């Protein structure tokens, strides 16, 4: 099962930046366990949303011809994010080359800074895939296809 931590893009400038949002609903399973009586979004899931936003930005810079995988991340959290809030993920492409990319990102709820991160991505060729993985576009498949189409529409139409 692939988990998608972006609801939609609100801004997308290929090769430059991307802004996406995630609505935090109490109906999401993770809020029941994290933590009972005090539902907060688990920090790794916030980082995954930032990584997905940045990964799509990096993928678009290469016309989605290369698989983009998370290689390394450093992050700082400023406060918890609670059910009922909307997170805004903002990413900026800092460096891009044949082997990967570096992206900076922030997660906000309104004007409040929730987290900031620097994310390193690696480009993985079909020859570098593990044995048995036959889908050479495994990163940009499944549910992410819909997000990719949304990103393209936002970039094209400015909506």
Secondary structure, 3 states (H helix, E strand, C coil): CCCCCCCEEEEEECCCEEEEEEECCCCCCHHHHCCCCCCECCHHHHHHHHHHHHHHHHHHHCCCCCEEEEEEEEEEECCCCECCCEEEEEEEEEEECCCEEEEEEEEEECCEEEEEEEEEEEEECHHHCCCCCCCCCCCCCCCHHHHHHHHHHHHHHCC
